[in-house]
Amino acid sequence: MSDKKKIIIIGPAHPLRGGIAVFNERLAEVLQEDGHEVMIYSFSLQYPNFLFPGKTQYSEDAPPTQLNIQVKVNSINPFNWIKIGREIQRMKPDIVIGRFWLPFMGPCFGTILRIIKRNKKTRIIGFVDNIIPHEKRPGDYIFAKYFVGACDAFLVMSKTVEAQLRTFTKQKPIALAEHPLSDNFGKAVSYETALAHLNLSNDFRYILFFGFIRDYKGLDLLLEAMADKRVRKLKIKLIVAGEYYSNEEKYKSQITSLSIDNQLVMATKFISNEEVKYYFCAADLITQPYKTATQSGVSSLGYFFEKPMLVTKVGGLPEIVKHDKAGYVVEVNSTSIADSIVDFYKNKRSEEFVAQVKIDKKMFSWEAMTEALLSLEK
């Protein structure tokens, strides 16, 4: 194709695990399918172990054979930043995408990108998941500002992040594209197949909390909702599927004090890509009781697997779930969450919500994402 571009993505990819790594790999695949030449520069060291809250940063999945992934970036070594910056600078790519989700990465990314720009050819696009973090630390603003200053333009996936980014830069272009469907976790399986695979009883229906367990995601509110006397009367269980990235004992203590052990299925481990479909296909309703948010890959999974969602009125979550049509948009408290769970089952809302989800999922395309990205090249 005549407008073929040479594109480099700097951000997590295999052998690192997690939603952003999987997203970067899928984005690279889509760009390659469109005829572009794509490389990913991933991390040889993403976080020092003492800063990483999970059990391991690395994936057990096989590496994607169709992608050119260079495992070279060290997030804490300035000499490495200079080396990588010069290496990419010499390649003279048309576009470099810096995937930014945490201010900690600001010094690393900001330095590498500034060095690349010296070639006077490469367009630097900051792909920003979060510019103001959910869990704040000293230096956040300075590090984020340093990254912003290195970029020519930005791609975001929610109006919330766009508004936050505008507090850092008034003039630089920002394009918005909704989080595309997470379509690389395999095809949906039947409800019965999912239950059998997960060893779940057919005597209950299930709702799902999915993803790393961090305090801002509001699992404590959802656990309180499960203790609501109206919810207790329903023949439902909550599946908690994801690894603890915060104080595990705090949640265990809460579960014990609420006496809801028998209402829960605790799959508190990292869920591999191959296992994701079983958890979503076993659930009637995907719950995101977040206390703060920007956008969520969990919503994208919900749409892909055609599941209604319950989200709170924070960040970009209300932008993508139509209240009382594709699910619920509720206040950030356990009573509002419980009200919606009860309504969903008592009034048999599943069929009508699923029908709307099937319609709305067409809005979340990779084509829209790549078009927004490439529009920033000029």
C-alpha positions in Angstrom: 0.0 0.0 0.0 1.3 3.5 -0.9 0.8 4.9 2.6 2.5 2.1 4.4 4.1 3.4 7.7 7.0 2.2 9.8 5.6 2.2 13.3 7.2 1.4 16.6 5.2 0.8 19.8 7.0 1.3 23.1 5.2 -0.5 25.9 4.6 -3.9 27.5 4.3 -7.0 25.4 5.3 -10.7 25.7 6.9 -12.0 27.8 5.2 -9.5 30.1 1.6 -10.3 31.0 -1.5 -8.2 31.6 -4.2 -6.3 29.7 -1.9 -3.6 28.3 0.6 -6.1 27.0 -2.2 -8.1 25.3 -3.7 -4.9 23.9 -0.3 -3.7 22.4 0.1 -7.1 20.7 -3.4 -6.9 19.2 -2.8 -3.3 18.0 0.4 -4.4 16.3 -1.4 -7.3 14.6 -4.1 -5.0 13.3 -1.6 -2.4 12.0 0.3 -5.2 10.3 -2.9 -6.5 8.7 -3.4 -3.0 7.3 0.0 -3.2 5.6 2.2 -1.3 8.1 5.6 -2.4 9.3 5.4 -2.7 13.1 7.8 -3.4 15.9 7.2 -3.4 19.7 9.9 -2.4 22.1 9.0 -4.1 25.4 10.6 -4.1 28.8 13.6 -6.2 29.9 12.7 -4.7 33.2 9.3 -3.1 33.6 9.1 -2.7 37.4 11.6 -3.5 40.2 10.2 -6.4 42.1 9.6 -4.3 45.2 7.3 -2.0 43.2 5.3 -4.9 41.7 2.3 -6.0 43.8 1.6 -9.4 42.0 3.3 -12.7 42.1 5.0 -12.5 38.7 5.3 -10.0 35.8 5.7 -12.7 33.2 3.3 -14.6 31.1 3.3 -18.4 30.7 1.6 -18.1 27.3 3.6 -18.9 24.1 5.1 -15.8 22.4 3.2 -14.4 19.4 5.2 -15.7 16.4 3.8 -13.1 14.0 5.1 -10.1 15.9 8.6 -8.4 16.0 9.0 -7.8 19.8 12.3 -6.4 21.0 12.7 -7.0 24.8 15.1 -4.2 25.5 13.7 -1.3 27.6 14.8 -1.0 31.3 12.5 1.4 33.1 15.0 2.5 35.8 18.3 2.7 33.9 19.0 6.1 32.2 21.9 4.7 30.2 19.5 2.2 28.7 17.1 5.0 27.8 19.8 6.8 25.9 20.8 3.6 24.1 17.2 2.8 23.1 16.4 6.3 22.1 19.4 6.5 19.8 18.7 3.0 18.4 15.1 4.0 17.4 16.2 7.5 16.3 18.5 5.9 13.7 15.7 3.7 12.3 13.7 6.9 11.4 10.2 5.4 11.9 7.2 7.4 10.7 5.4 7.0 14.0 6.5 6.0 17.6 3.7 5.2 20.0 4.5 5.6 23.7 2.0 3.6 25.8 1.6 5.5 29.0 -0.4 4.2 32.0 1.7 5.2 35.0 3.7 8.3 36.0 6.5 6.0 37.1 7.2 5.5 33.4 7.5 9.2 32.7 11.3 9.6 33.1 12.0 6.5 30.9 9.5 7.3 28.2 10.1 11.0 28.2 13.8 10.6 27.7 13.6 7.9 25.0 11.0 9.9 23.1 13.0 13.1 23.2 16.0 11.4 21.8 14.0 9.8 19.0 12.6 13.2 18.0 16.0 14.6 17.2 15.8 12.8 13.8 13.3 15.4 12.7 11.2 12.8 11.0 9.4 10.7 13.6 5.9 11.7 14.9 5.6 10.9 18.6 2.1 9.8 19.7 1.4 9.3 23.4 -1.2 6.6 23.8 -2.5 7.4 27.3 -4.5 5.0 29.4 -4.2 7.1 32.6 -2.4 10.5 33.0 -3.6 10.9 36.7 -3.2 7.6 38.4 -5.8 5.9 40.5 -3.4 5.4 43.4 -1.3 8.6 43.8 2.4 8.8 44.7 4.9 11.6 45.1 6.3 12.9 41.8 3.2 11.8 39.7 2.6 15.2 38.2 6.2 16.0 37.4 6.8 12.6 35.8 3.6 12.8 33.7 4.4 16.3 32.6 7.8 15.2 31.4 6.2 12.5 29.3 3.6 14.9 27.9 6.3 17.3 26.8 8.0 14.6 24.7 4.9 13.9 22.6 3.5 15.6 19.5 -0.1 14.3 19.8 -2.1 11.9 22.0 -4.6 9.0 21.6 -7.1 8.4 24.5 -10.0 6.0 25.1 -12.3 8.1 27.3 -13.4 11.7 27.6 -12.3 11.6 31.2 -8.6 11.0 30.2 -9.0 13.6 27.5 -10.1 16.2 30.0 -7.3 15.3 32.4 -4.7 15.4 29.6 -5.9 18.9 28.7 -4.7 20.1 32.1 -1.2 19.2 30.9 -1.4 20.5 27.4 -3.8 23.0 25.8 -2.6 22.9 22.2 -1.4 19.4 21.2 -3.9 17.3 19.2 -5.8 14.6 21.1 -7.9 11.9 19.3 -10.5 9.8 21.1 -11.3 6.2 20.2 -13.3 3.9 22.4 -11.5 0.8 23.7 -11.9 -1.8 20.9 -13.3 -5.2 21.5 -11.0 -7.6 23.3 -11.3 -10.1 20.6 -8.1 -12.2 21.2 -9.3 -14.4 24.1 -11.0 -17.1 22.0 -14.6 -17.6 21.0 -17.4 -17.7 23.5 -18.3 -21.1 24.9 -21.7 -22.3 26.1 -22.9 -21.6 29.6 -22.9 -25.3 30.4 -19.3 -25.7 29.0 -18.1 -22.8 31.1 -19.7 -24.2 34.3 -18.2 -27.6 33.7 -14.7 -26.2 33.0 -14.8 -24.1 36.2 -16.4 -26.9 38.3 -19.4 -24.6 39.1 -22.8 -25.9 40.2 -25.7 -25.5 37.9 -27.9 -24.8 41.0 -26.8 -21.2 41.0 -26.5 -18.2 38.6 -23.3 -16.2 38.6 -22.1 -12.6 38.5 -18.4 -11.7 37.8 -15.8 -9.4 39.2 -12.8 -9.7 36.9 -9.2 -8.4 36.9 -6.5 -7.5 39.3 -7.9 -6.7 42.8 -6.9 -3.1 43.7 -8.6 -1.0 46.3 -9.9 1.6 43.7 -11.9 -1.1 42.0 -14.4 -1.3 44.8 -14.5 -5.0 45.5 -15.3 -4.1 49.1 -18.5 -2.4 47.9 -19.5 -5.4 45.9 -18.9 -7.7 48.9 -21.2 -5.5 51.0 -23.8 -5.7 48.3 -23.6 -9.5 48.4 -24.5 -9.3 52.1 -27.7 -7.4 51.4 -30.6 -9.5 52.7 -32.4 -9.2 49.3 -29.3 -10.4 47.4 -28.8 -13.3 49.9 -32.3 -14.6 48.9 -31.3 -14.9 45.3 -29.7 -18.1 44.1 -26.6 -16.4 42.9 -22.9 -16.4 43.6 -20.2 -13.8 42.9 -17.1 -15.1 41.1 -14.0 -13.0 42.0 -11.5 -13.8 39.3 -8.2 -12.1 39.5 -4.9 -11.7 41.5 -4.7 -9.6 44.7 -2.7 -6.4 44.0 -3.7 -5.0 47.4 -4.1 -6.2 51.0 -5.6 -9.7 50.7 -6.2 -10.1 54.4 -8.4 -7.0 54.4 -10.8 -8.7 52.0 -10.7 -12.0 53.7 -11.5 -10.3 57.0 -14.4 -8.5 55.4 -15.8 -11.7 53.9 -15.7 -13.4 57.2 -17.3 -10.5 59.1 -20.1 -10.4 56.5 -20.6 -14.2 56.6 -20.8 -14.4 52.8 -18.3 -17.2 52.2 -20.9 -19.5 50.7 -22.0 -16.8 48.2 -18.6 -16.4 46.6 -16.3 -18.3 44.2 -12.8 -17.0 44.9 -10.5 -17.5 41.9 -8.0 -15.1 43.3 -5.1 -15.9 40.9 -3.9 -14.6 37.6 -6.3 -15.6 34.9 -4.5 -16.8 31.7 -5.7 -15.7 28.3 -7.0 -19.2 27.6 -9.2 -19.2 30.8 -10.8 -15.7 30.3 -13.7 -17.0 28.2 -14.8 -19.5 30.7 -15.3 -16.9 33.5 -17.2 -14.5 31.2 -19.4 -17.2 29.7 -20.3 -18.5 33.1 -21.6 -15.1 34.2 -24.9 -13.3 33.7 -23.7 -9.9 34.7 -20.2 -8.3 34.7 -19.7 -6.0 37.7 -17.3 -3.1 37.8 -18.0 -1.3 41.2 -15.0 1.0 40.7 -14.4 4.0 43.0 -12.3 5.8 40.3 -11.8 4.9 36.7 -10.8 6.1 33.2 -11.8 3.3 30.8 -11.8 -0.4 31.4 -10.7 -3.4 29.4 -13.2 -5.4 31.4 -16.0 -3.5 29.6 -14.5 -4.4 26.3 -14.5 -8.1 27.3 -18.1 -7.8 28.4 -19.1 -6.5 25.0 -17.1 -9.1 23.2 -18.7 -11.9 25.1 -22.1 -10.2 24.9 -22.7 -9.8 28.6 -24.6 -7.0 30.4 -22.6 -4.9 32.7 -23.0 -3.1 36.0 -20.6 0.0 36.3 -20.4 2.9 38.7 -20.7 6.6 37.8 -17.0 7.2 37.6 -14.6 8.2 34.9 -15.3 6.9 31.4 -17.4 3.9 32.5 -20.8 5.6 32.0 -19.8 6.5 28.5 -19.9 3.0 27.2 -22.8 1.3 29.1 -26.3 2.5 28.4 -28.1 2.6 31.7 -31.1 0.3 31.9 -30.5 -0.9 28.4 -27.2 -2.7 28.2 -26.8 -2.9 32.0 -26.6 -0.5 34.9 -24.8 2.7 35.8 -25.0 3.1 39.5 -23.8 5.3 42.4 -20.6 4.3 44.2 -22.2 2.6 47.1 -23.2 -1.0 48.1 -27.0 -0.2 48.2 -27.1 1.0 44.6 -25.1 -2.0 43.5 -27.4 -4.4 45.4 -30.5 -2.6 44.0 -29.4 -3.3 40.5 -28.4 -7.0 41.1 -31.9 -7.6 42.6 -33.6 -5.8 39.7 -31.6 -7.8 37.2 -32.7 -11.2 38.6 -36.1 -10.3 40.0 -37.3 -8.7 36.7 -35.4 -11.1 34.4 -33.6 -8.3 32.6 -30.9 -10.5 31.0 -32.5 -11.1 27.6 -33.3 -7.5 26.8 -29.9 -6.3 28.1 -28.0 -8.9 26.0 -30.0 -7.8 22.9 -28.8 -4.2 23.4 -25.2 -5.3 24.1 -25.2 -7.1 20.8 -26.2 -3.9 19.0 -23.8 -1.6 21.0 -20.7 -3.9 20.5 -20.5 -2.8 16.9 -19.3 0.7 18.1 -16.0 -0.7 19.5 -13.9 -1.5 16.4 -10.2 -1.8 15.9 -10.7 0.0 12.6 -11.9 3.1 14.5 -8.9 2.8 16.8 -6.3 2.7 14.0 -8.0 5.5 12.0 -7.8 7.7 15.1 -4.2 6.8 15.6 -3.1 7.4 12.0 -5.1 10.7 11.9 -2.5 12.1 14.4 0.4 11.5 12.1 0.0 14.9 10.3 
